[in-house]
Amino acid sequence: MDFIIDLNSSKTVDKKSLSSSKIGIFPGTFDPIHNGHLAFAKECLNDVDEVWFWPNSMNPHKKPILLPLRIEMVKLAFEHLELPLRNKFKIIQYNDVQNRGEMFKLLHLRFPMLSFWNLMGHDRLAEPLTYDPSLAHKETIILTRDLESRKALNIAFFTGKIIIYNDTLFLSSSQVKDLLVRDEVDLVKEKMPLAVFDYIKEKKLYKRE
């Protein structure tokens, strides 16, 4: 199955081919993708029809592995899912967008018939609001550790949805990478789809330098 939404192509999209109206946009490095990412996306399906993962390298403090490798890992993560869930996830592929705001403008231009929601972790609230107008509106879903974190971030104006971490959601790619570097096989297998783990081992990714 082709999970890719290729925005590099100028090919127009037939409105009839789009079965969903509310799309959640989930940006991240996905370096690597893990069960926490998938659990958050599943939670968001209570509010949106589909989740489009957008692997990127926008965070200047991170130096992820090459984008094609990360896109392949996201595809492998989707392929292990059962139907109909597997049909709810797609991957945005685009080379030029530098921030969330530019991506939302492009998506509204390409798909004017769709409604786009902004999916984000609470740590992104520290970023400049370059992706406005989504943040203060109901079309945003924020994953946060607890309601106290929300208060500390001073987002009383926020009218969207808050999802609180549970044991599955409380997971970071940094933690997973650390386990991979230490070759903690049994632990890391619990935190990502097996197909992703096998791909990482095959490509010899995240080795200790």
N, C-alpha and C positions, 0 to 999 in steps of 0.2 A: 504493500500500500504506500502511496506517495503522501507523506505528511507535510511536504514543503509548500509554503506560500512564498513564491519567488518574486520579490519586488524589484529585482534587477531587470526582469523582463518587462517590456512595454506592452505585452499582450493584454488585451482587455479581458475582463472577467464577466461572464454571463450571469446576470442577477439570478436567473433560474437555477444556476448550479450551486447557489449558496442557500443552505437549508436553515441557517441560524441567523438571528438578528442581533443578539447581544454577545459581544466577543470580549473576553478578558485578555489583556496584553500583559504578559509576564516576562519582563526583561531580566537578564542576569548573565553572568559569565558561564554558569553551569559547568564548572571546572573542578570536579566532574558533577554531572547530574546525580542526585541521590533520592532516597525515598522521601525525604522531607520536602523536596520540590514537588514531587508527585502528589503527596498528601495535601499540600497547600492548594495545588491546582484542583484536586478533587473537591476540596471544601468550597472553592470558589464556584463550582458548578451548581451550587445551590442558588446562585444569583445570576450566572451567565450561562449561555448555551454552549459555548466552546471556550477553550483557553489556547491562545497562540503564544508559544514560548519564543522568546527573541534572544538567542545567544549573541552576546556582544562583548566588547572590550572597553566599555566607557569609563570604568573605574580606573583612574590614573595610578592608584596604589596597588593594583593587581597586574600581574604579568601572566595571563593564562596561556595554556598551550594553544596551538594553532586552531583557528576557528573551524576548519573542516573536520578536525578530529572531535571537537566538542559537539558539532551538529550531528555527526555520526553516532555519538554516545546518546544524544537525546532521541534520535530515531530508534535506536536499539531499546531504550527504556520504554518507548511507546509500544513497540512490537510485542512485548511480553504481556501487555494488558489484554483483558478479555473484551469482547464486544458487549454492549455498545460503547463502553468507555473509550476504547481505542479510537473511535471515530470523533471523539470530542476534543482531541489534542492535535495541534499542528505546530509547525516551526516556521518562523519568519526568517527569510534569508535576504539580507540586503547589505551592501558594501559601504554606503556613503553616509548614513545617518550617524550623527555624533551625540545626540541626546534624545531624551524621551519626548521632548516637545516637538522636535523635528519628525520623529516617527509618527506621533499622533496626527500631525498635519498631513503627512503623506498618506496615512491610512484613510483619513476622512476624504482625501482627494480621490484615492483609488476606489474606495468602497463607500460611496455616499449613502448607500442604502442600509449600512450597518451602524450599530451603536457600540462604541468601544469603551471598555472599562479599564481603569488603571490598577494593576495588581502590584503590590510593593510591600517590602518589609519596613518596619518602623525606623530602621537605621537610615533609610533613604530620605527621611524628613529633614535630615541635617543638610541635604543638598540644596543648592539654590533652586528656586521654583522655575526652572527653565522649561518645565513641561506643563506649566499652567495652560489651560484652565481646569485640569482635572482634580487637583489635590483637594480643594475645599468643597467638592461636590459629591453627591451621592454615588457617582459612577467610579468611586475609588474604594478598593478593599485593602486594608492594611493588616498585616500579620504582626502582632506585638506580643511581648512576653507576658504582660498583664496590664490591667487598667491603670496601675500606678505608673507604668512606663508612659502611657498615653498622657497622664497629667504632667509628668516631668517634661514631656516634649512640647507642652503648651499648645495642644491642638484642639482646644475647646471649640474652635470654629468648624471642626471637621464634621461633616454630615453623612459620611459614607459608612461602611461596615467595618467593624473590628473583629478579627479572628484571633483568639488567644492560643498561644502555643500549647500543644500537648506533648507527650513524650516522643511521638513520631516527628512532629513539626520542629521540635527543638534540636536542630541539627544544622551544621554548616559544612560547606565544601572544604573549608580549612581543616575541620576535624577529620573529615573523610580522607583528605590528602595526607594528613599526618599518620593515620592508620596505614595507608598504602605505603608510605615511605618506610614505616617500621615493619612492613610485611605482616601486619596483624590480620591474617587471612580470614579467620573465623569471624572476627569482629566486623571487618569491612563488608563481608558478604551479607551481613544482616542489614546493612545500611544502603544498599543499592540493588537494582535488578541484576540477576546473575549474568545476563547477556552483556551488561555494561562492564561488570567485573572481568569477564573473560576477554573482552575487547581491550581493556586496560593492560591485562597481562600479555596478550598477544602483541600489542604495540609497544610494550615495555615503557609505559607512561608512569610518571610520578616516582621515578627512581631517585634514591638518595644521591645528591651531587657530590 
